[in-house]
Amino acid sequence: MAGVDFEDAAQVEYDRNQTSSSPEKEQALVTRLGITAEVTRLGITAEHTVIDLGAGTGNFAIQAALTGAFVHAVDISQAMLTYAQRKAEIAGATNIKFHQAGFLSYEHQDKLADWVVTKNALHILPDFWKMTAFLRIAAMLQSKGIFYLRDAIFSFPPADYEASINQWIRQVAKPEGEGWTTSDFEMHVCEEHSTYEWIIEGMLIRAGFEIVEANYTTPTYAEYLCIKTS
Ligand SMILES: C[S@@+](CC[C@H](N)C(=O)[O-])C[C@H]1O[C@@H](n2cnc3c(N)ncnc32)[C@H](O)[C@@H]1O
């Protein structure tokens, strides 16, 4: 684990701080993934097996489970899993299995998945290990299975790195006590492993994925919808 210590129970607070994930937003994502993927296959349904890697406090896993899909929620932090499990119980989402494991250690024992999802977690790994994670993700998916990735991924021109990073932090950092602060984002850039979109895309292709949709939502965030082709 790099950067933030997610084993620290206090980090579960991010659930309240963050603006990018809430039950409503994750429900919208579950629905949107279905619509986006309709050209190739149906969206997440009760017949599907979904793996959420770096599931955190479980917002996406719970909403995916409420569609009837069977969800494997994987996170390296027991503090996160304990919190997510409690939320799942309250939401009445029983078709979730929680696993304390990581991108590089989770052994998928169930039938091959229809979906693997990872949001705001992959930047924890340096690029060499991201490639390993992509290969492992491809191996968890059935042929034509779908991989959805969202993370802090940089699409600004590399020569503009200083201005782009500073602008990003100015735009998103919150005052102390109200969410992620300037020093949290500075730590992310210094100690964690967000990288450029052309590196991520090269890795996805080499892992056997076809990128069917790439959204650079801002110069510092991206999301990908990929299909396992080989
Ligand atoms: C910022 S949270 C994001 C959680 C959730 N996906 C979301 O979008 O709200 C990052 C999560 O990744 C987990 N994590 C850190 N290192 C990991 C690893 N090597 N493998 C899997 N999960 C990891 C952390 O414990 C944390 O729960």
The ligand as an SDF file (V2000), in Angstrom:
LIG
                    3D

 27 29  0  0  0  0  0  0  0  0999 V2000
   -9.7800    6.0970   -2.4700 C   0  0  0  0  0  0  0  0  0  0  0  0
  -10.3710    4.5220   -2.0040 S   0  0  0  0  0  0  0  0  0  0  0  0
  -11.5580    4.2320   -3.3020 C   0  0  0  0  0  0  0  0  0  0  0  0
  -12.6230    3.2740   -2.8930 C   0  0  0  0  0  0  0  0  0  0  0  0
  -13.8000    3.0580   -3.8330 C   0  0  0  0  0  0  0  0  0  0  0  0
  -13.4070    2.2850   -5.0080 N   0  0  0  0  0  0  0  0  0  0  0  0
  -14.4540    4.3440   -4.2370 C   0  0  0  0  0  0  0  0  0  0  0  0
  -14.4770    4.6830   -5.4250 O   0  0  0  0  0  0  0  0  0  0  0  0
  -14.9800    5.0420   -3.3630 O   0  0  0  0  0  0  0  0  0  0  0  0
   -9.0230    3.4130   -2.4320 C   0  0  0  0  0  0  0  0  0  0  0  0
   -9.2180    2.0140   -1.8770 C   0  0  0  0  0  0  0  0  0  0  0  0
   -8.1970    1.1600   -2.4070 O   0  0  0  0  0  0  0  0  0  0  0  0
   -7.7880    0.2510   -1.3840 C   0  0  0  0  0  0  0  0  0  0  0  0
   -6.4530   -0.2790   -1.6940 N   0  0  0  0  0  0  0  0  0  0  0  0
   -5.2430    0.2300   -1.4090 C   0  0  0  0  0  0  0  0  0  0  0  0
   -4.2670   -0.5490   -1.8810 N   0  0  0  0  0  0  0  0  0  0  0  0
   -4.8800   -1.5870   -2.5060 C   0  0  0  0  0  0  0  0  0  0  0  0
   -4.4270   -2.7450   -3.1930 C   0  0  0  0  0  0  0  0  0  0  0  0
   -3.1190   -2.9690   -3.3710 N   0  0  0  0  0  0  0  0  0  0  0  0
   -5.3410   -3.5990   -3.6840 N   0  0  0  0  0  0  0  0  0  0  0  0
   -6.6720   -3.3650   -3.5300 C   0  0  0  0  0  0  0  0  0  0  0  0
   -7.1670   -2.2900   -2.8880 N   0  0  0  0  0  0  0  0  0  0  0  0
   -6.2780   -1.4260   -2.3780 C   0  0  0  0  0  0  0  0  0  0  0  0
   -7.8450    1.0960   -0.1140 C   0  0  0  0  0  0  0  0  0  0  0  0
   -7.9060    0.2920    1.0510 O   0  0  0  0  0  0  0  0  0  0  0  0
   -9.0980    1.9370   -0.3610 C   0  0  0  0  0  0  0  0  0  0  0  0
  -10.2460    1.3040    0.1640 O   0  0  0  0  0  0  0  0  0  0  0  0
  1  2  1  0
  2  3  1  0
  2 10  1  0
  3  4  1  0
  4  5  1  0
  5  6  1  0
  5  7  1  0
  7  8  2  0
  7  9  1  0
 10 11  1  0
 11 12  1  0
 11 26  1  0
 12 13  1  0
 13 14  1  0
 13 24  1  0
 14 15  1  0
 14 23  1  0
 15 16  2  0
 16 17  1  0
 17 18  1  0
 17 23  2  0
 18 19  1  0
 18 20  2  0
 20 21  1  0
 21 22  2  0
 22 23  1  0
 24 25  1  0
 24 26  1  0
 26 27  1  0
M  CHG  2   2   1   9  -1
M  END
$$$$
